[in-house]
Structure formats: structure tokens, C-alpha cells
């Protein structure tokens, strides 16, 4: 019975630590224009990657059909 208490105690402690880390990250915002532009570019790149490399695009079409990158 003590083992279950220790296990659940460790699980609760881990959840609290993760919540603290996530909430602390969210409160911080980018202060300058360069940081905002970098965040915007990464957000657009992540969206393009999700569109280009999802399961339907990878297995259901030709390899270059959904590529947004054109040299």
C-alpha cells in the first residue's frame, strides 16, 4: 500500500512540475520585432510541413504534388 502512495505521489509531483514549466513558458512573449518575425516564419514553416508530410500527402499522391517549396 505504501508503494502505491509513493507511485501516485511521484506522478502528482511530475504533473505539477510539467504544469509549472508549461505555464512559465506561456507567460513569456517575444519583445522585439526580429523575434516575432522568426516566430511567424517558423509557424508558417510548421504549417507547410504538416500539409506536405501528412499521411494522405505522403501515401496518396505523387511526391511533389503537395510541395510548397519551388526553387
C-alpha positions as CSV (number, residue, x, y, z in Angstrom):
1,X,0.0,0.0,0.0
2,X,2.9,2.3,0.7
3,X,4.3,1.6,-2.7
4,X,1.1,2.9,-4.4
5,X,1.2,6.0,-2.3
6,X,4.8,6.7,-3.4
7,X,3.9,6.0,-7.0
8,X,0.9,8.3,-7.0
9,X,2.9,10.9,-5.2
10,X,5.6,10.8,-7.8
11,X,3.1,11.0,-10.6
12,X,1.4,14.1,-9.0
13,X,4.8,15.7,-8.5
14,X,5.7,15.1,-12.2
15,X,2.4,16.6,-13.3
16,X,2.9,19.7,-11.1
17,X,6.4,20.2,-12.5
18,X,5.2,19.9,-16.1
19,X,2.3,22.3,-15.5
20,X,4.7,24.8,-13.9
21,X,7.1,24.6,-16.9
22,X,4.3,25.0,-19.4
23,X,2.7,27.9,-17.7
24,X,6.0,29.6,-17.3
25,X,6.8,29.2,-21.0
26,X,3.4,30.6,-22.0
27,X,3.8,33.8,-20.0
28,X,6.9,34.8,-21.8
29,X,6.4,36.7,-25.0
30,X,8.7,37.9,-27.6
31,X,9.7,41.5,-27.0
32,X,11.2,42.6,-30.3
33,X,10.3,42.6,-34.0
34,X,13.0,40.2,-35.0
35,X,11.8,37.6,-32.6
36,X,8.2,38.0,-33.8
37,X,9.3,37.6,-37.4
38,X,11.2,34.4,-36.5
39,X,8.2,33.0,-34.7
40,X,6.0,33.8,-37.7
41,X,8.3,32.2,-40.2
42,X,8.6,29.1,-38.0
43,X,4.8,28.9,-37.6
44,X,4.4,29.1,-41.4
45,X,7.1,26.5,-42.0
46,X,5.5,24.2,-39.5
47,X,2.1,24.5,-41.2
48,X,3.7,23.8,-44.6
49,X,5.4,20.8,-43.2
50,X,2.2,19.5,-41.7
51,X,0.5,19.9,-45.1
52,X,3.3,18.4,-47.2
53,X,4.1,15.4,-45.0
54,X,0.8,14.2,-43.6
55,X,-0.2,10.6,-44.2
56,X,-2.5,11.4,-47.1
57,X,0.0,13.5,-48.9
58,X,2.8,11.0,-48.4
59,X,0.9,7.9,-49.3
60,X,-1.9,9.1,-51.6
61,X,-0.2,11.2,-54.2
62,X,3.0,11.8,-56.2
63,X,5.9,13.0,-54.1
64,X,6.0,16.6,-55.5
65,X,2.2,17.2,-55.6
66,X,2.0,19.0,-52.2
67,X,5.4,20.5,-52.0
68,X,5.2,24.3,-51.4
69,X,8.9,24.7,-52.0
70,X,9.7,25.6,-55.5
71,X,13.3,26.7,-56.4
